Amino acid sequence: MQVLLNPKPQILLALMQVVLILLAYPWAVLKLDANLGTAKSKNVTLREALFNSNYNLNWLSLARLFLFASRDLWFEVPLPFYLRSPACPGIGKLCDSGLKCGGGLYCGGNFKDTVAGSQGTCMNIAQGGQCGGVGLERVTVGLFLALYIIVYGQMQAFTPQLVLQPLKQSPPNKWTEVLWGYINCLPPLTMGIVMLVAPSFKVPKL
């Protein structure tokens, strides 16, 4: 059975984005400096960009490559799938043709006429897709990701004012970096322990 999605919300969102971009154009033309983006010195060569003479800077750049690559991969692939995919217990339940099964599911399959009316089974809206997620609607997932990007950037910008200055650690020195490096090890360590111990993360034996 083919699922027909309502395209109106997606069309309205696309039109809204186009309108916002068009509204920003006059400000960009009139207010931005004509020299914006122009290098004031000679361009850096590819060799200078990849292999800096500073040994420590090269190691820091390599570490940041893995850091940001893993963050972006998590944000762009697994997180949207998790937010969009339906919960596993809802798949296969009996449903009415006019009743919604929940986020990420639709009432389909071979309908059978019963005393209660025509009934089918709740199926994953993505054919062959996985389950175990939150089952949010597509618009809700897009809104969450957009807000996450905005809040994430603002938190990075305000970290010196919110954290370093009240603790009298601004400008930071090497001891400040070491301290916060150890503090930031605690969240992933906690998540790793929870994944090893919690029964929700254990693979059932077939």
MDTraj code that builds the backbone (N, CA, C; nanometers):
import mdtraj as md
import numpy as np

residues = "MET GLN VAL LEU LEU ASN PRO LYS PRO GLN ILE LEU LEU ALA LEU MET GLN VAL VAL LEU ILE LEU LEU ALA TYR PRO TRP ALA VAL LEU LYS LEU ASP ALA ASN LEU GLY THR ALA LYS SER LYS ASN VAL THR LEU ARG GLU ALA LEU PHE ASN SER ASN TYR ASN LEU ASN TRP LEU SER LEU ALA ARG LEU PHE LEU PHE ALA SER ARG ASP LEU TRP PHE GLU VAL PRO LEU PRO PHE TYR LEU ARG SER PRO ALA CYS PRO GLY ILE GLY LYS LEU CYS ASP SER GLY LEU LYS CYS GLY GLY GLY LEU TYR CYS GLY GLY ASN PHE LYS ASP THR VAL ALA GLY SER GLN GLY THR CYS MET ASN ILE ALA GLN GLY GLY GLN CYS GLY GLY VAL GLY LEU GLU ARG VAL THR VAL GLY LEU PHE LEU ALA LEU TYR ILE ILE VAL TYR GLY GLN MET GLN ALA PHE THR PRO GLN LEU VAL LEU GLN PRO LEU LYS GLN SER PRO PRO ASN LYS TRP THR GLU VAL LEU TRP GLY TYR ILE ASN CYS LEU PRO PRO LEU THR MET GLY ILE VAL MET LEU VAL ALA PRO SER PHE LYS VAL PRO LYS LEU".split()
xyz = np.array([
    [0.0848, -0.1193, 0.0000],
    [0.0000, 0.0000, 0.0000],
    [0.0884, 0.1243, 0.0000],
    [0.0693, 0.2159, -0.0891],
    [0.1497, 0.3360, -0.0999],
    [0.0925, 0.4446, -0.0104],
    [0.1810, 0.5104, 0.0638],
    [0.1395, 0.6142, 0.1563],
    [0.1488, 0.7491, 0.0874],
    [0.0420, 0.8235, 0.0872],
    [0.0402, 0.9561, 0.0260],
    [0.0551, 1.0596, 0.1366],
    [0.1671, 1.1306, 0.1366],
    [0.1924, 1.2315, 0.2376],
    [0.1364, 1.3659, 0.1930],
    [0.0930, 1.4445, 0.2864],
    [0.0406, 1.5770, 0.2561],
    [0.1578, 1.6714, 0.2306],
    [0.1732, 1.7234, 0.1076],
    [0.2903, 1.8075, 0.0778],
    [0.2749, 1.9523, 0.1205],
    [0.1576, 1.9937, 0.1682],
    [0.1342, 2.1342, 0.1975],
    [0.2289, 2.1901, 0.3033],
    [0.2554, 2.1221, 0.4183],
    [0.3489, 2.1807, 0.5167],
    [0.4873, 2.2028, 0.4590],
    [0.5373, 2.1080, 0.3782],
    [0.6705, 2.1229, 0.3202],
    [0.6751, 2.2400, 0.2224],
    [0.5686, 2.2567, 0.1429],
    [0.5639, 2.3667, 0.0470],
    [0.5601, 2.5012, 0.1197],
    [0.4812, 2.5097, 0.2274],
    [0.4724, 2.6335, 0.3035],
    [0.6065, 2.6682, 0.3676],
    [0.6766, 2.5675, 0.4201],
    [0.8073, 2.5929, 0.4804],
    [0.9080, 2.6400, 0.3760],
    [0.9040, 2.5781, 0.2575],
    [0.9958, 2.6194, 0.1514],
    [0.9682, 2.7627, 0.1082],
    [0.8413, 2.7986, 0.0936],
    [0.8054, 2.9353, 0.0564],
    [0.8469, 3.0347, 0.1649],
    [0.8317, 2.9950, 0.2912],
    [0.8713, 3.0819, 0.4012],
    [1.0223, 3.1079, 0.3990],
    [1.1004, 3.0041, 0.3695],
    [1.2451, 3.0210, 0.3611],
    [1.2838, 3.1137, 0.2460],
    [1.2165, 3.0988, 0.1327],
    [1.2454, 3.1860, 0.0183],
    [1.2142, 3.3314, 0.0533],
    [1.1018, 3.3551, 0.1211],
    [1.0639, 3.4915, 0.1591],
    [1.1666, 3.5515, 0.2548],
    [1.2133, 3.4731, 0.3533],
    [1.3116, 3.5232, 0.4490],
    [1.4439, 3.5573, 0.3796],
    [1.4829, 3.4739, 0.2827],
    [1.6070, 3.5021, 0.2089],
    [1.5932, 3.6298, 0.1272],
    [1.4786, 3.6472, 0.0608],
    [1.4571, 3.7684, -0.0190],
    [1.4536, 3.8941, 0.0683],
    [1.3989, 3.8820, 0.1898],
    [1.3960, 3.9962, 0.2800],
    [1.5361, 4.0345, 0.3273],
    [1.6276, 3.9364, 0.3328],
    [1.7633, 3.9641, 0.3800],
    [1.8510, 4.0266, 0.2723],
    [1.8153, 4.0118, 0.1463],
    [1.8989, 4.0624, 0.0373],
    [1.9230, 4.2139, 0.0443],
    [1.8215, 4.2969, 0.0647],
    [1.8489, 4.4420, 0.0706],
    [1.9481, 4.4792, 0.1795],
    [1.9378, 4.4167, 0.2949],
    [2.0310, 4.4452, 0.4037],
    [2.1730, 4.4036, 0.3652],
    [2.1855, 4.2906, 0.2954],
    [2.3181, 4.2456, 0.2541],
    [2.3806, 4.3399, 0.1525],
    [2.2985, 4.3913, 0.0596],
    [2.3508, 4.4797, -0.0452],
    [2.3881, 4.6166, 0.0109],
    [2.3059, 4.6693, 0.1012],
    [2.3249, 4.8064, 0.1484],
    [2.4178, 4.8175, 0.2690],
    [2.4213, 4.7151, 0.3538],
    [2.4909, 4.7278, 0.4811],
    [2.6267, 4.6578, 0.4864],
    [2.6466, 4.5517, 0.4092],
    [2.7717, 4.4777, 0.4182],
    [2.8850, 4.5544, 0.3501],
    [3.0041, 4.5412, 0.4062],
    [3.1222, 4.6078, 0.3521],
    [3.1635, 4.5408, 0.2219],
    [3.2016, 4.6233, 0.1232],
    [3.2418, 4.5678, -0.0071],
    [3.3704, 4.4873, 0.0025],
    [3.4518, 4.5127, 0.1047],
    [3.5781, 4.4400, 0.1217],
    [3.5634, 4.3140, 0.2066],
    [3.4400, 4.2808, 0.2414],
    [3.4179, 4.1623, 0.3237],
    [3.4632, 4.0367, 0.2501],
    [3.5436, 3.9556, 0.3166],
    [3.5926, 3.8321, 0.2564],
    [3.7188, 3.8482, 0.1749],
    [3.7706, 3.9706, 0.1648],
    [3.8933, 3.9955, 0.0902],
    [4.0140, 3.9806, 0.1824],
    [4.1094, 3.9008, 0.1433],
    [4.2285, 3.8795, 0.2244],
    [4.3159, 4.0037, 0.2228],
    [4.3652, 4.0427, 0.3409],
    [4.4504, 4.1607, 0.3520],
    [4.5986, 4.1264, 0.3338],
    [4.6304, 4.0004, 0.3234],
    [4.7680, 3.9580, 0.2992],
    [4.7653, 3.8472, 0.1943],
    [4.8806, 3.7914, 0.1655],
    [4.8875, 3.6882, 0.0626],
    [4.8123, 3.5634, 0.1075],
    [4.7566, 3.4917, 0.0097],
    [4.6815, 3.3708, 0.0398],
    [4.7736, 3.2610, 0.0903],
    [4.7197, 3.1798, 0.1779],
    [4.7958, 3.0674, 0.2330],
    [4.7935, 2.9528, 0.1328],
    [4.9085, 2.8947, 0.1096],
    [4.9159, 2.7807, 0.0182],
    [4.8615, 2.6555, 0.0852],
    [4.8304, 2.5542, 0.0034],
    [4.7779, 2.4288, 0.0569],
    [4.8796, 2.3613, 0.1489],
    [5.0058, 2.3674, 0.1141],
    [5.1097, 2.3070, 0.1979],
    [5.1178, 2.3770, 0.3340],
    [5.1087, 2.5099, 0.3341],
    [5.1130, 2.5836, 0.4594],
    [4.9900, 2.5569, 0.5453],
    [4.8752, 2.5345, 0.4806],
    [4.7521, 2.5091, 0.5551],
    [4.7511, 2.3703, 0.6180],
    [4.8068, 2.2712, 0.5474],
    [4.8043, 2.1335, 0.5968],
    [4.9216, 2.1019, 0.6884],
    [5.0364, 2.1589, 0.6607],
    [5.1567, 2.1268, 0.7377],
    [5.2162, 2.2561, 0.7918],
    [5.1660, 2.2993, 0.9049],
    [5.2161, 2.4195, 0.9689],
    [5.3489, 2.3898, 1.0378],
    [5.4312, 2.4913, 1.0492],
    [5.5612, 2.4725, 1.1138],
    [5.5475, 2.4487, 1.2636],
    [5.4321, 2.4849, 1.3196],
    [5.4092, 2.4634, 1.4628],
    [5.3646, 2.3190, 1.4848],
    [5.4458, 2.2399, 1.5528],
    [5.4190, 2.0979, 1.5743],
    [5.2913, 2.0772, 1.6554],
    [5.2738, 2.1554, 1.7614],
    [5.1563, 2.1410, 1.8478],
    [5.0282, 2.1782, 1.7740],
    [5.0371, 2.2784, 1.6868],
    [4.9190, 2.3202, 1.6112],
    [4.8742, 2.2110, 1.5148],
    [4.9687, 2.1368, 1.4588],
    [4.9318, 2.0267, 1.3693],
    [4.8546, 1.9181, 1.4433],
    [4.9007, 1.8830, 1.5642],
    [4.8295, 1.7822, 1.6424],
    [4.6916, 1.8322, 1.6859],
    [4.6834, 1.9609, 1.7213],
    [4.5542, 2.0172, 1.7594],
    [4.4577, 2.0153, 1.6415],
    [4.5056, 2.0468, 1.5220],
    [4.4206, 2.0455, 1.4028],
    [4.3720, 1.9047, 1.3723],
    [4.4593, 1.8049, 1.3894],
    [4.4190, 1.6664, 1.3655],
    [4.3125, 1.6224, 1.4653],
    [4.3304, 1.6609, 1.5928],
    [4.2305, 1.6256, 1.6943],
    [4.0967, 1.6924, 1.6659],
    [4.1000, 1.8191, 1.6240],
    [3.9759, 1.8900, 1.5928],
    [3.9071, 1.8319, 1.4693],
    [3.9859, 1.7764, 1.3767],
    [3.9274, 1.7116, 1.2597],
    [3.8392, 1.5953, 1.3027],
    [3.8902, 1.5077, 1.3915],
    [3.8112, 1.3939, 1.4386],
    [3.6947, 1.4401, 1.5255],
    [3.7177, 1.5447, 1.6046],
    [3.6124, 1.5948, 1.6923],
    [3.4927, 1.6448, 1.6122],
    [3.5182, 1.7344, 1.5181],
    [3.4079, 1.7942, 1.4429],
    [3.3499, 1.6982, 1.3407],
    [3.4319, 1.6082, 1.2866],
    [3.3787, 1.5093, 1.1921],
    [3.2812, 1.4155, 1.2620],
    [3.3166, 1.3689, 1.3819],
    [3.2265, 1.2796, 1.4553],
    [3.1004, 1.3525, 1.4981],
    [3.1131, 1.4789, 1.5384],
    [2.9950, 1.5556, 1.5787],
    [2.9005, 1.5773, 1.4614],
    [2.9552, 1.6162, 1.3465],
    [2.8706, 1.6420, 1.2305],
    [2.8075, 1.5145, 1.1773],
    [2.8826, 1.4038, 1.1808],
    [2.8263, 1.2767, 1.1351],
    [2.7101, 1.2349, 1.2239],
    [2.7268, 1.2510, 1.3551],
    [2.6189, 1.2158, 1.4477],
    [2.4970, 1.3038, 1.4255],
    [2.5203, 1.4315, 1.4003],
    [2.4099, 1.5255, 1.3878],
    [2.3345, 1.5087, 1.2571],
    [2.4036, 1.4745, 1.1492],
    [2.3420, 1.4724, 1.0173],
    [2.2843, 1.3366, 0.9780],
    [2.3286, 1.2275, 1.0425],
    [2.2804, 1.0952, 1.0018],
    [2.2040, 1.0248, 1.1136],
    [2.2671, 0.9823, 1.2239],
    [2.1934, 0.9020, 1.3229],
    [2.0837, 0.9795, 1.3949],
    [2.1095, 1.1067, 1.4319],
    [2.0099, 1.1811, 1.5091],
    [1.8789, 1.2011, 1.4326],
    [1.8789, 1.2468, 1.3059],
    [1.7501, 1.2571, 1.2347],
    [1.6792, 1.1233, 1.2188],
    [1.7556, 1.0158, 1.1947],
    [1.6929, 0.8846, 1.1835],
    [1.6266, 0.8445, 1.3144],
    [1.6949, 0.8718, 1.4262],
    [1.6395, 0.8359, 1.5569],
    [1.5136, 0.9167, 1.5875],
    [1.5162, 1.0455, 1.5579],
    [1.4004, 1.1297, 1.5852],
    [1.2825, 1.0950, 1.4960],
    [1.3091, 1.0495, 1.3740],
    [1.2026, 1.0238, 1.2765],
    [1.1472, 0.8814, 1.2857],
    [1.2321, 0.7835, 1.3191],
    [1.1881, 0.6435, 1.3187],
    [1.0890, 0.6181, 1.4313],
    [0.9913, 0.5298, 1.4088],
    [0.8875, 0.5057, 1.5091],
    [0.9362, 0.4139, 1.6207],
    [0.8598, 0.4083, 1.7261],
    [0.8876, 0.3151, 1.8354],
    [0.8515, 0.1731, 1.7923],
    [0.9314, 0.0764, 1.8353],
    [0.9109, -0.0625, 1.7928],
    [0.7803, -0.1237, 1.8434],
    [0.7350, -0.0965, 1.9683],
    [0.6115, -0.1631, 2.0151],
    [0.4878, -0.1306, 1.9325],
    [0.4866, -0.0170, 1.8617],
    [0.3671, 0.0186, 1.7862],
    [0.3535, -0.0531, 1.6537],
    [0.4610, -0.1127, 1.6028],
    [0.4574, -0.1800, 1.4729],
    [0.3866, -0.3142, 1.4856],
    [0.2945, -0.3403, 1.3950],
    [0.2235, -0.4678, 1.3929],
    [0.0934, -0.4691, 1.4695],
    [0.0600, -0.3617, 1.5392],
    [-0.0656, -0.3567, 1.6127],
    [-0.1822, -0.3346, 1.5169],
    [-0.2981, -0.3835, 1.5571],
    [-0.4183, -0.3645, 1.4762],
    [-0.4611, -0.2185, 1.4824],
    [-0.5105, -0.1694, 1.3707],
    [-0.5517, -0.0298, 1.3655],
    [-0.6709, -0.0158, 1.2722],
    [-0.7410, 0.0941, 1.2882],
    [-0.8527, 0.1278, 1.2013],
    [-0.8013, 0.2125, 1.0864],
    [-0.8625, 0.2036, 0.9714],
    [-0.8164, 0.2758, 0.8530],
    [-0.8196, 0.4262, 0.8733],
    [-0.9053, 0.4757, 0.9596],
    [-0.9139, 0.6184, 0.9834],
    [-0.8406, 0.6630, 1.1087],
    [-0.7680, 0.5727, 1.1752],
    [-0.7013, 0.6030, 1.3003],
    [-0.5512, 0.6073, 1.2792],
    [-0.4853, 0.7108, 1.3319],
    [-0.3412, 0.7207, 1.3203],
    [-0.2742, 0.6249, 1.4178],
    [-0.1666, 0.5651, 1.3726],
    [-0.0946, 0.4699, 1.4570],
    [0.0087, 0.5383, 1.5460],
    [0.0441, 0.6593, 1.5150],
    [0.1488, 0.7276, 1.5904],
    [0.2543, 0.7809, 1.4959],
    [0.3505, 0.8511, 1.5519],
    [0.4547, 0.9118, 1.4722],
    [0.5381, 0.8089, 1.3980],
    [0.5589, 0.8316, 1.2688],
    [0.6407, 0.7422, 1.1879],
    [0.5712, 0.6164, 1.1427],
    [0.4421, 0.6006, 1.1731],
    [0.3668, 0.4795, 1.1372],
    [0.2422, 0.5182, 1.0575],
    [0.1927, 0.4216, 0.9827],
    [0.0660, 0.4403, 0.9139],
    [-0.0113, 0.3092, 0.9195],
    [-0.1428, 0.3215, 0.9043],
    [-0.2290, 0.2033, 0.9094],
    [-0.2392, 0.1456, 0.7690],
    [-0.1827, 0.0281, 0.7497],
    [-0.1803, -0.0322, 0.6169],
    [-0.1903, -0.1827, 0.6252],
    [-0.1296, -0.2497, 0.5278],
    [-0.1366, -0.3950, 0.5238],
    [-0.2641, -0.4420, 0.4591],
    [-0.2956, -0.5677, 0.4796],
    [-0.4187, -0.6267, 0.4262],
    [-0.5326, -0.6044, 0.5248],
    [-0.6256, -0.5159, 0.4877],
    [-0.7362, -0.4838, 0.5767],
    [-0.8347, -0.6007, 0.5833],
    [-0.8823, -0.6251, 0.7062],
    [-0.9782, -0.7322, 0.7294],
    [-1.1038, -0.6728, 0.7905],
    [-1.2175, -0.7200, 0.7422],
    [-1.3447, -0.6725, 0.7957],
    [-1.3768, -0.7482, 0.9234],
    [-1.3918, -0.6732, 1.0345],
    [-1.4246, -0.7321, 1.1646],
    [-1.5513, -0.6671, 1.2162],
    [-1.5900, -0.7070, 1.3372],
    [-1.7090, -0.6491, 1.3980],
    [-1.6890, -0.4995, 1.4220],
    [-1.5649, -0.4616, 1.4554],
    [-1.5359, -0.3209, 1.4826],
    [-1.5171, -0.2397, 1.3551],
    [-1.5141, -0.3051, 1.2401],
    [-1.4935, -0.2348, 1.1147],
    [-1.3726, -0.2890, 1.0418],
    [-1.3283, -0.2165, 0.9409],
    [-1.2130, -0.2593, 0.8624],
    [-1.0850, -0.2271, 0.9396],
    [-1.0022, -0.3311, 0.9626],
    [-0.8810, -0.3152, 1.0404],
    [-0.7586, -0.3574, 0.9615],
    [-0.6478, -0.2872, 0.9841],
    [-0.5198, -0.3237, 0.9254],
    [-0.4144, -0.3317, 1.0335],
    [-0.2893, -0.3175, 0.9969],
    [-0.1802, -0.3217, 1.0938],
    [-0.0963, -0.1961, 1.0808],
    [-0.0407, -0.1507, 1.1926],
    [0.0470, -0.0335, 1.1928],
    [0.1807, -0.0715, 1.1310],
    [0.2240, 0.0057, 1.0322],
    [0.3469, -0.0242, 0.9591],
    [0.4375, 0.0980, 0.9571],
    [0.5675, 0.0718, 0.9388],
    [0.6661, 0.1788, 0.9328],
    [0.6438, 0.2607, 0.8057],
    [0.6424, 0.3937, 0.8187],
    [0.6172, 0.4789, 0.7037],
    [0.7326, 0.4737, 0.6038],
    [0.8543, 0.4402, 0.6522],
    [0.9705, 0.4213, 0.5650],
    [0.9846, 0.2713, 0.5369],
    [0.9564, 0.2307, 0.4148],
    [0.9607, 0.0898, 0.3801],
    [1.1009, 0.0337, 0.4048],
    [1.1075, -0.0714, 0.4871],
    [1.2361, -0.1314, 0.5195],
    [1.3141, -0.0549, 0.6239],
    [1.2548, 0.0496, 0.6838],
    [1.3239, 0.1296, 0.7831],
    [1.3286, 0.0620, 0.9187],
    [1.4159, 0.1134, 1.0033],
    [1.4331, 0.0589, 1.1373],
    [1.3364, 0.1262, 1.2338],
    [1.3238, 0.0689, 1.3526],
    [1.2396, 0.1252, 1.4565],
    [1.3257, 0.1509, 1.5803],
    [1.2629, 0.1987, 1.6861],
    [1.3345, 0.2249, 1.8097],
    [1.3600, 0.3715, 1.8359],
    [1.2951, 0.4600, 1.7584],
    [1.3171, 0.6027, 1.7748],
    [1.2020, 0.6707, 1.8459],
    [1.1945, 0.8026, 1.8259],
    [1.0932, 0.8832, 1.8924],
    [0.9658, 0.8923, 1.8096],
    [0.9785, 0.8874, 1.6774],
    [0.8610, 0.8933, 1.5909],
    [0.8056, 1.0327, 1.5726],
    [0.8912, 1.1341, 1.5653],
    [0.8438, 1.2707, 1.5459],
    [0.8103, 1.2961, 1.3999],
    [0.7254, 1.3946, 1.3782],
    [0.6907, 1.4325, 1.2422],
    [0.8093, 1.5015, 1.1757],
    [0.8080, 1.5024, 1.0405],
    [0.9218, 1.5573, 0.9659],
    [0.9446, 1.7055, 0.9977],
    [0.8366, 1.7822, 1.0074],
    [0.8495, 1.9248, 1.0370],
    [0.9063, 1.9449, 1.1770],
    [0.8649, 1.8630, 1.2721],
    [0.9145, 1.8743, 1.4089],
    [1.0631, 1.8419, 1.4159],
    [1.1060, 1.7412, 1.3411],
    [1.2486, 1.7059, 1.3385],
    [1.3307, 1.8211, 1.2812],
    [1.2840, 1.8799, 1.1702],
    [1.3551, 1.9928, 1.1119],
    [1.3621, 2.1115, 1.2062],
    [1.2526, 2.1386, 1.2782],
    [1.2507, 2.2484, 1.3744],
    [1.3482, 2.2227, 1.4888],
    [1.3524, 2.0994, 1.5376],
    [1.4444, 2.0649, 1.6463],
    [1.5897, 2.0833, 1.6036],
    [1.6236, 2.0351, 1.4838],
    [1.7616, 2.0469, 1.4364],
    [1.8005, 2.1937, 1.4167],
    [1.7076, 2.2740, 1.3650],
    [1.7370, 2.4161, 1.3452],
    [1.7602, 2.4863, 1.4789],
    [1.6741, 2.4595, 1.5775],
    [1.6907, 2.5206, 1.7093],
    [1.8186, 2.4723, 1.7765],
    [1.8531, 2.3453, 1.7544],
    [1.9760, 2.2905, 1.8130],
    [2.0984, 2.3653, 1.7600],
    [2.1018, 2.3907, 1.6292],
    [2.2146, 2.4614, 1.5693],
    [2.2253, 2.6030, 1.6265],
    [2.1114, 2.6721, 1.6390],
    [2.1120, 2.8098, 1.6893],
    [2.1589, 2.8138, 1.8344],
    [2.1002, 2.7280, 1.9193],
    [2.1362, 2.7282, 2.0621],
    [2.2804, 2.6836, 2.0806],
    [2.3240, 2.5855, 2.0027],
    [2.4619, 2.5363, 2.0119],
    [2.5616, 2.6486, 1.9810],
    [2.5354, 2.7236, 1.8757],
    [2.6242, 2.8339, 1.8409],
    [2.6241, 2.9441, 1.9448],
    [2.5058, 2.9760, 1.9980],
    [2.4978, 3.0795, 2.1009],
    [2.5700, 3.0378, 2.2288],
    [2.5587, 2.9115, 2.2657],
    [2.6280, 2.8633, 2.3850],
    [2.7793, 2.8720, 2.3666],
    [2.8284, 2.8403, 2.2471],
    [2.9714, 2.8536, 2.2209],
    [3.0155, 2.9990, 2.2313],
    [2.9337, 3.0915, 2.1795],
    [2.9707, 3.2330, 2.1803],
    [2.9694, 3.2913, 2.3214],
    [2.8763, 3.2444, 2.4071],
    [2.8616, 3.3021, 2.5401],
    [2.9367, 3.2249, 2.6483],
    [3.0092, 3.1188, 2.6119],
    [3.0814, 3.0410, 2.7123],
    [3.1807, 3.1247, 2.7925],
    [3.2622, 3.2114, 2.7301],
    [3.3544, 3.2929, 2.8119],
    [3.2826, 3.3799, 2.9148],
    [3.1682, 3.4402, 2.8763],
    [3.0963, 3.5262, 2.9693],
    [3.0242, 3.4467, 3.0771],
    [2.9745, 3.3274, 3.0421],
    [2.8948, 3.2489, 3.1357],
    [2.9794, 3.1633, 3.2293],
    [3.0960, 3.1183, 3.1826],
    [3.1739, 3.0206, 3.2598],
    [3.3082, 3.0758, 3.3036],
    [3.3863, 3.1269, 3.2097],
    [3.5244, 3.1627, 3.2411],
    [3.5341, 3.2881, 3.3272],
    [3.4595, 3.3919, 3.2945],
    [3.4693, 3.5158, 3.3717],
    [3.4203, 3.5022, 3.5154],
    [3.3043, 3.4360, 3.5425],
    [3.2643, 3.4189, 3.6834],
    [3.3651, 3.3381, 3.7649],
    [3.4368, 3.2456, 3.7021],
    [3.5367, 3.1652, 3.7726],
    [3.6746, 3.2301, 3.7702],
    [3.6816, 3.3533, 3.7160],
    [3.8086, 3.4275, 3.7079],
    [3.9140, 3.3471, 3.6307],
    [3.8711, 3.2871, 3.5180],
    [3.9620, 3.2086, 3.4345],
    [3.9756, 3.2695, 3.2949],
    [3.9485, 3.3986, 3.2826],
    [3.9556, 3.4640, 3.1524],
    [4.0620, 3.5735, 3.1580],
    [4.1581, 3.5730, 3.0634],
    [4.1763, 3.4767, 2.9533],
    [4.2285, 3.3426, 3.0046],
    [4.1883, 3.2325, 2.9403],
    [4.2274, 3.1001, 2.9899],
    [4.3752, 3.0720, 2.9656],
    [4.4354, 2.9948, 3.0551],
    [4.5724, 2.9478, 3.0379],
    [4.5718, 2.7969, 3.0203],
    [4.6888, 2.7365, 3.0209],
    [4.6969, 2.5928, 2.9941],
    [4.6318, 2.5113, 3.1054],
    [4.6358, 2.5638, 3.2308],
    [4.5737, 2.4896, 3.3413],
    [4.4219, 2.4910, 3.3285],
    [4.3684, 2.6000, 3.2766],
    [4.2246, 2.6050, 3.2511],
    [4.1838, 2.5023, 3.1456],
    [4.2650, 2.4891, 3.0413],
    [4.2359, 2.3908, 2.9353],
    [4.2400, 2.2498, 2.9902],
    [4.3402, 2.2213, 3.0759],
    [4.3515, 2.0872, 3.1343],
    [4.2325, 2.0582, 3.2249],
    [4.1946, 2.1569, 3.3073],
    [4.0818, 2.1383, 3.3989],
    [3.9536, 2.1060, 3.3237],
    [3.9206, 2.1892, 3.2236],
    [3.7963, 2.1665, 3.1504],
    [3.8057, 2.0453, 3.0594],
    [3.9255, 2.0068, 3.0207],
    [3.9398, 1.8825, 2.9459],
    [3.8994, 1.7620, 3.0284],
    [3.9429, 1.7609, 3.1559],
    [3.9042, 1.6508, 3.2452],
    [3.7548, 1.6552, 3.2782],
    [3.7012, 1.7764, 3.2978],
    [3.5581, 1.7880, 3.3276],
    [3.4743, 1.7374, 3.2106],
    [3.5162, 1.7681, 3.0875],
    [3.4403, 1.7252, 2.9698],
    [3.4534, 1.5757, 2.9426],
    [3.5443, 1.5088, 3.0111],
    [3.5539, 1.3628, 2.9974],
    [3.4421, 1.2917, 3.0729],
    [3.3825, 1.3589, 3.1715],
    [3.2811, 1.2949, 3.2547],
    [3.1525, 1.2594, 3.1796],
    [3.0958, 1.3501, 3.0950],
    [2.9718, 1.3120, 3.0239],
    [2.9868, 1.1887, 2.9347],
    [3.0897, 1.1802, 2.8450],
    [3.0992, 1.0584, 2.7638],
    [3.1306, 0.9344, 2.8458],
    [3.2067, 0.9503, 2.9569],
    [3.2333, 0.8353, 3.0439],
    [3.1038, 0.7853, 3.1076],
    [3.0197, 0.8789, 3.1518],
    [2.8903, 0.8415, 3.2109],
    [2.8017, 0.7721, 3.1084],
    [2.7961, 0.8261, 2.9865],
    [2.7137, 0.7641, 2.8815],
    [2.7643, 0.6248, 2.8473],
    [2.8961, 0.6071, 2.8436],
    [2.9511, 0.4750, 2.8142],
    [2.9155, 0.3738, 2.9211],
    [2.9212, 0.4137, 3.0491],
    [2.8858, 0.3227, 3.1587],
    [2.7383, 0.2864, 3.1522],
    [2.6531, 0.3868, 3.1230],
    [2.5091, 0.3599, 3.1130],
    [2.4808, 0.2618, 3.0001],
    [2.5480, 0.2772, 2.8854],
    [2.5264, 0.1869, 2.7730],
    [2.5721, 0.0450, 2.8036],
    [2.6737, 0.0302, 2.8886],
    [2.7211, -0.1038, 2.9249],
    [2.6320, -0.1705, 3.0289],
    [2.5706, -0.0893, 3.1165],
    [2.4969, -0.1461, 3.2305],
    [2.3471, -0.1533, 3.2062],
    [2.2888, -0.0484, 3.1444],
    [2.1434, -0.0398, 3.1302],
    [2.0912, -0.1536, 3.0427],
    [1.9822, -0.2179, 3.0838],
    [1.9256, -0.3269, 3.0029],
    [1.8679, -0.2806, 2.8701],
    [1.8367, -0.1531, 2.8554],
    [1.7785, -0.1030, 2.7310],
    [1.8766, -0.1115, 2.6153],
    [2.0076, -0.1116, 2.6447],
    [2.1091, -0.1124, 2.5402],
    [2.1637, -0.2521, 2.5127],
    [2.1137, -0.3514, 2.5826],
    [2.1634, -0.4872, 2.5616],
    [2.0908, -0.5511, 2.4444],
    [2.1655, -0.6195, 2.3598],
    [2.1093, -0.6845, 2.2419],
    [2.0412, -0.8140, 2.2852],
    [1.9123, -0.8306, 2.2548],
    [1.8443, -0.9560, 2.2956],
    [1.8969, -1.0761, 2.2207],
    [1.9046, -1.1876, 2.2893],
    [1.9510, -1.3103, 2.2274],
    [1.8376, -1.3731, 2.1471],
    [1.8688, -1.4087, 2.0225],
    [1.7667, -1.4688, 1.9356],
    [1.7628, -1.6189, 1.9560],
])
top = md.Topology()
chain = top.add_chain()
for i, resn in enumerate(residues, 1):
    res = top.add_residue(resn, chain, resSeq=i)
    for name in ("N", "CA", "C"):
        top.add_atom(name, md.element.get_by_symbol(name[0]), res)
traj = md.Trajectory(xyz[None], top)
